[in-house]
């Protein structure tokens, strides 16, 4: 069975890849938070930033669809 991170990389749409959530970085932060509970806030901040990155990209795509039909 292929690990999720590898599958995500292999199936990523090339022109969208930079707008995907950084799964590997977030996974690393989850493991760090498991070791040190004080790092949980860092994970949550990073998760929020990654979600916002995707949200901004989707809004831009929506605007292009409206603009160009």
ZILIN-V867981 format. One record per helix or strand. SS is the DSSP state (~ for helix, > for strand). FROM is the first residue (numbers start at 0). LEN is the number of residues. If there is no record, write none. Layout:
SS,FROM,LEN + SS,FROM,LEN
This chain:
~,3,8 + ~,13,6 + ~,22,13 + ~,36,32
